[in-house]
Amino acid sequence: MNEQANIQQIDKLIAECCSSHWRALLEKNKEIIEYLKGRYIFRGEQEAKRIKIIIKGKAKVFLTYKTGREQIVRLAANGQIVGHRGFGGNHYYSVSCKALEDTMVAHIPLELFQKALLANNLFCYRFMMFFAEELRASEQHLKSFTNLDVRQRMAEALIYNLKTFGYDRKRKKILSHTLSRKDFSYLVGATYESVVRVLSDFDKSGVIQIINKDIKILKSRELDRIRKGV
């Protein structure tokens, strides 16, 4: 999906859920900013002044512990909202977000967004459903972190990587963006060495193929079987 298509997707959601008055206000006050790969889109404990929607690109949302180690709590791609964890409460971000590649982000003032939710029932409902789905996904991630072994967690991480970012359009079955080995370790809560070892095992068994820094998914059903421990 190209940049213009994603802008239209966001506008379509606003058009379906908001009155003409609120559509005009949101459009007028929307600002689009590009973040280069590796740049913070926002940082934890920074004041939350805007809701952010990814137009084109990929990002990771993560916690940073006092030791400096990260814990990735979510991946985000085209059309997805980030920055909503600063919504409510004292309006400070509880997590950080960083661009995994050059990423275009639409910014909508938080106060205006809140008013739009109050004034447009369908818009509020859609946003509530998004929150509910993210809570479900977060709970599933916590369950996996607690109960699954490293091989299962890595299989789940590869499936999550695929579901969020999809396949490369020009290279068959290759992930459009493969998380770095370090980011995989932050996602599954394992050491870098364990991640490298498990990926190597998956490669040797023909489940995936490692092509430099990229990963090609050869047997997605086998990955799902490993994830389930069957």
GUKOL-181784 format. One record per atom (N, C-alpha, C): y, x, z. Coordinates in steps of 0.2 Angstrom, whole numbers, plus 5000, padded with zeros to 4 digits. Layout:
// residues N
YXZ;...
This chain:
// residues 230
499450045000;500050005000;500650045000;501150034995;501750084995;502250065000;502750105000;503350085005;503650025004;503850004998;504149944997;503649884999;503049884997;502549834999;502549825007;502649875011;502549875018;503249845020;503849855017;504449825019;504349755018;504049735012;503949665011;503549625016;502949665018;502549635023;502849615029;503349665032;503649655038;504149595037;504549595031;504949535029;504549475029;503949475026;503549415026;503449385032;503249425037;503049405044;503649375047;504249405046;504849375049;505049315046;504949305039;505049245035;504649185037;504049205039;503549155041;503649125048;503949175052;503949155059;504649145062;505149155058;505849155061;506249105057;506749075060;507249035056;507649075051;508049045047;508449085042;508949125046;509249095051;509749125055;509449195058;508849185061;508649245064;508349295059;508149275054;507949315048;508549365046;509049335045;509649365043;509949415049;509849395055;510049445060;509649505061;508949495060;508449545061;508549595055;508649565049;508749605043;509349645043;509849615046;510549655046;510549715051;510149705056;510149755062;509549805061;509149795056;508549835056;508749905053;508549965056;508750025053;508050065052;508050095046;507450135044;507550205045;507150245049;507150315050;506550345048;506650405045;506050445043;505850505048;505250505051;505050555055;504550605052;504750665052;504350715049;503650725053;503150755050;502550765053;502650805060;502350785065;502350815071;502950805076;503450765073;504050745077;503850685081;504150675087;504150625092;504550565089;504150505089;504550445087;504850415093;504550425099;504850415105;504450455111;504750465116;504350505122;504350455128;503750475132;503650435138;504250445143;504450395146;505050395151;505650395148;505750395141;506350385137;506550305138;507150295138;507350225138;507150185132;506950135132;506650095126;507250045124;507550065118;508150025116;507949985109;507350005106;507149975100;506449965100;506249905096;505549895094;505449935087;504949975086;504850015080;504149985077;504249985070;503749955066;503650015060;503050035060;502850085055;502850055048;503250075043;503250055037;502750095032;502850155033;502350195029;502250265033;501550275034;501350335038;500850325043;500750375048;500250365053;500550395059;500350375065;500550395071;500050395077;500150435082;499650425088;500150405094;499850365098;500150345104;499750375110;500050415115;499750445120;500050455126;499650465131;499950485138;499850565139;500350595142;500350665144;500250675151;499750705154;499650715161;500050785163;500050795170;500450845172;500150915170;499550915169;499150975166;499450995159;499750945156;499950955149;499450925144;498850905146;498350875142;498550805140;498350785134;498550725131;497950675132;498050615132;497550565131;497750515126;497450515120;497650465115;497450395117;497850345117;497750275119;497650235113;497950255107;498050215101;498250255095;497950235089;498250255083;498550195079;499050215075;499450165072;499650185065;499550135060;499650145053;500150095051;500250085044;500650045040;500749975043;501349945045;501449875047;501349865054;501149915058;500949905065;501549925069;501649885075;502149895080;501949955085;502449995086;502450045091;503050035096;503050065102;503650055106;503649995110;503149945109;503249885113;502949895120;502749955122;502549965129;503149975133;503749985130;504349985134;504649915135;504249865132;504549795132;504349765139;504949735142;504849705149;504949765154;504849745161;504949795166;505649825166;505649895167;506249925167;506449955160;506149935155;506249955148;506250035147;505750065150;505650135148;504950145146;504850185141;504150195138;503750225143;503150205143;502650225148;502150275144;502250285137;501850325133;502250355128;502050405124;502350445119;502050425112;502450435107;502150425100;502450475096;501950505092;502150565087;501850545080;502250565075;502050555068;501450605067;500950585064;500350625061;500450645054;500950615051;501150635044;501950615043;502250635038;502950605037;502850525037;503250495042;503250425043;503850395043;503950335040;504550295039;504450235044;504950225049;504950175054;505550135054;505450065054;505950025055;506150005062;506750015064;506950005071;507349935072;507149895077;507449835078;507749835085;508349825087;508549825094;508149785098;507949805104;507549775108;507849705111;508449705112;508749645115;508749595110;508949615103;508849565098;508149535097;507649585097;506949565097;506749515102;506949525108;506849475114;507149415112;507749405110;508049345109;507749305103;507449345098;507149315092;506449285095;506149315099;505549285102;505649225106;506249225110;506349165114;506549105109;506849125104;507149065099;506649045094;506049085093;505649065088;504849065090;504649005091;503948995095;503449035091;503349025085;502849055081;502849135081;503449165081;503549235081;503349255088;503449225093;503249235100;502549235100;502249185097;501449175098;501149235094;501349255088;501049315085;501149375089;501649385092;501749445096;501349445102;501249385105;500749375111;500049395108;499849375102;499149385100;499049455099;499649495096;499549565095;499449605102;499849575107;499749605114;499049595116;498749535115;498049515118;497549565114;497649575108;497149615104;497249685106;497849715107;497849785109;497549795116;497649745121;497349745127;496549745127;496349705122;495549705121;495349775119;495749805114;495549865111;495549925117;496049915121;496149965126;495649965131;495449905133;494849895138;494249915135;494149905128;493549935125;493550005125;494050035124;494150115124;493950135131;494250105136;494150125143;493350125144;493050065142;492350055143;491950115140;492150135134;491750185130;491850255133;492450265136;492650325139;492150335145;492050275149;491750275155;490950285154;490650245149;489950235149;489650275143;489950295138;489550325133;489550405133;489050435130;489050505130;489450535125;489550595124;490050625119;489850605112;489150605110;488950595103;489250515102;489050475106;489250405105;490050395105;490450435109;491150425109;491450455102;491050515100;491350535094;491150495088;490550465088;490450415083;490950355083;491150335089;491650275089;492250305087;492450365089;493150395086;493150395079;492650415076;492650415068;492650355065;492350305068;492450235066;493150205067;493450225072;494150205074;494650235069;494550295068;494950335063;494850305056;494250285054;494150255048;494550185048;494450145053;494650075053;495450075053;495750125056;496450125057;496750155050;496550205048;496850235042;496550225035;495850205035;495550195029;495350255025;495050245019;494850305015;495450325011;495350385009;495850415004;495750374997;496250364994;496250324987;495950364982;496050424982;495850464976;495150504977;494950514984;494350544986;493850504989;493350484986;492850434988;492550454995;492650405000;492350405006;492650465011;493150495009;493450545013;494050505017;494050515023;494650485027;495350505024;495750455024;496450465022;496850505026;496650505033;496950555037;496350575042;496150635043;495650655048;496050685054;495950655060;496250685066;496050755066;496450795069;496350865071;495750865076;495450915076;494850925081;495150915088;495750945089;496050935096;496250865097;496450825092;496650755093;496050715095;495450735091;494850695093;494650715100;494750775103;494550785110;495050745114;495650735112;496150695116;495950625116;495650595111;495450525110;494850515114;494350555114;493650545117;493650565124;494150615126;494050635133;493550695133;493450735128;492950785128;493350855127;492950905128;493250975126;493250985119;493751025116;493751045109;493151075107;492751115111;492151145109;491651085108;491551035112;491150985112;491250945105;491850935104;492050895098;491750935091;491950995091;491651045086;490951045085;490551045091;489851045091;489550985088;489850925091;489550855089;489650845081;490250865079;490450855072;489950895067;489850955070;489351005066;488650975066;488450945071;487850905072;487750845067;488350805067;488350755062;488350775055;488650835053;488650855047;487950885045;487650915049;486950945048;486450885047;486550835050;486050775050;486250725044;486850745040;486950705034;487350645035;487650635042;487950575043;488750575040;488950635041;489650655038;489550715034;490150735031;490150795027;490850825029;490850885032;491450915034;491750955028;492350945025;492650975020;493251005022;493251075024;493851105027;494051065033;494651035033;494850995039;494750925038;494550905032;494350835031;493650815033;493550745033;492850725035;492750665030;492150675027;491850625022;491350585026;491350515026;490950475029;490350465024;489750485026;489150475021;488750415023;488650405030;488250355033;488650315038;489050265036;489450225041;488950185046;488450165043;487950125047;487650165052;487450225051;487150275055;487650295061;488250295059;488750315064;488850255069;488750195067;488750135071;488150135075;487650155073;486950155077;487050205082;487350265081;487450315086;487850285091;488450255089;488950225094;488650185099;488150135096;487850085100;487250115104;487050185103;486550215107;485850185105;485750165099;485050135097;484750175091;
